[in-house]
């Protein structure tokens, strides 16, 4: 399950950011609320660094009551396009898996 999740985590995080801007801890909390309890906070932060570097999000530093400023991530146009590609791929794979699960019928 963990290995399968690694391949889809980027799309899941982009989908979370499509609903509203968030900082790393909020994203991790939302993942846990959705039942993704095994995802380490460090994994999420590494992913956020990667999607920022790949130009899929805009980042604004917001003052924090405790500690350094928080980086708030929001999905930009490139991120929305990547998310759309993720959903297209997901739907393709899910349909084929469902067909296999049903014994090849459909």
C-alpha positions as CSV (number, residue, x, y, z in Angstrom):
1,X,0.0,0.0,0.0
2,X,2.8,2.4,0.9
3,X,4.6,1.9,-2.4
4,X,1.3,2.4,-4.4
5,X,0.6,5.6,-2.4
6,X,4.0,7.0,-3.2
7,X,3.1,7.0,-6.9
8,X,-0.1,8.9,-6.3
9,X,0.8,11.2,-3.5
10,X,1.7,14.1,-5.7
11,X,-1.7,14.0,-7.3
12,X,-3.4,13.7,-3.9
13,X,-1.6,16.8,-2.6
14,X,-2.4,18.7,-5.8
15,X,-6.0,17.8,-5.3
16,X,-5.9,19.1,-1.7
17,X,-4.4,22.3,-2.9
18,X,-7.0,22.7,-5.6
19,X,-9.6,23.2,-2.8
20,X,-7.6,26.0,-1.0
21,X,-4.1,27.2,-0.2
22,X,-2.4,25.4,2.7
23,X,0.9,25.0,4.5
24,X,2.7,21.7,5.0
25,X,1.2,20.7,8.4
26,X,-2.4,21.5,7.2
27,X,-1.8,19.3,4.1
28,X,-0.5,16.5,6.3
29,X,-3.5,16.9,8.6
30,X,-5.9,16.7,5.7
31,X,-4.2,13.6,4.4
32,X,-4.7,12.0,7.9
33,X,-8.4,13.1,8.0
34,X,-8.8,11.3,4.6
35,X,-7.4,8.1,6.1
36,X,-3.8,8.4,4.9
37,X,-2.4,7.8,8.4
38,X,0.9,6.2,7.3
39,X,2.3,9.2,5.4
40,X,5.1,10.8,7.3
41,X,5.2,14.6,7.6
42,X,8.7,14.6,6.1
43,X,7.4,12.8,3.0
44,X,4.9,15.6,2.5
45,X,7.5,18.3,3.0
46,X,9.9,16.7,0.4
47,X,7.0,16.5,-2.0
48,X,6.1,20.1,-1.5
49,X,9.8,21.1,-2.2
50,X,9.6,19.1,-5.5
51,X,6.3,20.5,-6.7
52,X,7.5,24.0,-5.9
53,X,10.8,23.4,-7.8
54,X,8.7,22.0,-10.7
55,X,6.6,25.2,-10.8
56,X,3.2,23.7,-9.9
57,X,2.5,25.9,-6.9
58,X,2.9,29.5,-5.8
59,X,4.4,30.0,-2.4
60,X,3.8,32.9,0.0
61,X,5.5,33.1,3.4
62,X,3.0,34.0,6.2
63,X,4.1,35.0,9.7
64,X,3.6,32.3,12.3
65,X,2.7,32.7,15.9
66,X,5.3,30.1,16.8
67,X,8.6,29.9,15.0
68,X,9.6,30.9,11.5
69,X,7.1,32.0,8.8
70,X,5.0,29.3,7.2
71,X,5.1,28.6,3.5
72,X,1.6,28.6,2.2
73,X,1.2,26.7,-1.1
74,X,-1.4,27.5,-3.7
75,X,-2.0,25.7,-7.0
76,X,-1.1,27.7,-10.0
77,X,-2.0,27.1,-13.7
78,X,0.8,24.6,-14.2
79,X,-0.3,22.7,-11.1
80,X,-3.9,22.6,-12.3
81,X,-2.8,21.2,-15.6
82,X,-0.7,18.6,-13.8
83,X,-3.7,17.7,-11.6
84,X,-5.9,17.3,-14.7
85,X,-3.3,15.0,-16.2
86,X,-3.2,13.0,-12.9
87,X,-7.0,12.5,-12.9
88,X,-6.9,11.4,-16.6
89,X,-4.2,8.9,-15.9
90,X,-6.0,7.8,-12.7
91,X,-9.3,7.2,-14.5
92,X,-7.5,5.2,-17.2
93,X,-5.7,3.0,-14.7
94,X,-8.8,2.6,-12.4
95,X,-11.0,1.5,-15.3
96,X,-8.5,-1.1,-16.4
97,X,-8.0,-2.4,-12.8
98,X,-11.8,-2.6,-12.4
99,X,-12.1,-4.6,-15.6
100,X,-9.4,-7.0,-14.3
101,X,-11.1,-7.2,-11.0
102,X,-14.4,-8.1,-12.7
103,X,-12.6,-10.9,-14.6
104,X,-12.1,-9.1,-17.8
105,X,-15.8,-8.5,-18.4
106,X,-17.3,-5.1,-19.4
